[in-house]
Amino acid sequence: MSMNKQQIRENLRNGLLESESKEISAGVLIMCTKTNKVLLLLRSSEGRNGNTWSLLSGGIEDGETPLEGLKREVTEEISIDPDIIDYKFINKVDTGDSSKEFHYYEGFTSSQFIPKLDHENTDYKWVSKDELPSPLYPKLKEKLDNIWKSQI
């Protein structure tokens, strides 16, 4: 008996099958180079770490590279042309879970655009290092400090 993709995903979630592939996701911290402000998104209360300020991130679909998937997420989550951002791959982040992989990017744009948010986010802010909102997603402060250091 063959299973469709939805059945396979459900069985993987329920631990009924072992996955040989990793769950890959990617995220980008976007900075406006003219103002040195960073775009933060307030995650909706749905899901893990809801109601925290975060960078833009999402899961990579089958057949996508991490950057292709990240650009798709930019389009879906904030409804902007992903090509107005200059992406710089920083590293693969150790998530503490061997079945998951997170690709972290910094992104640079020349203007503070106004994002149109989808259901995954309830608010946004362009912030300087002196006006950080709270609560921040775990370990985001370190990424924020690093992106500002790189602009000095």
Secondary structure, DSSP 8 states (H G I E B T S, - for coil): ----HHHHHHHHHTTSS--SS-EEEEEEEEEETTTTEEEEEEE-SSSTTTT-EE-EEEE--TT--HHHHHHHHHHHHH-S-GGGSEEEEEEEE--S-TTEEEEEEEEEESS-------TTEEEEEEE-TTS--SSB-TTHHHHHHHHHHHT-
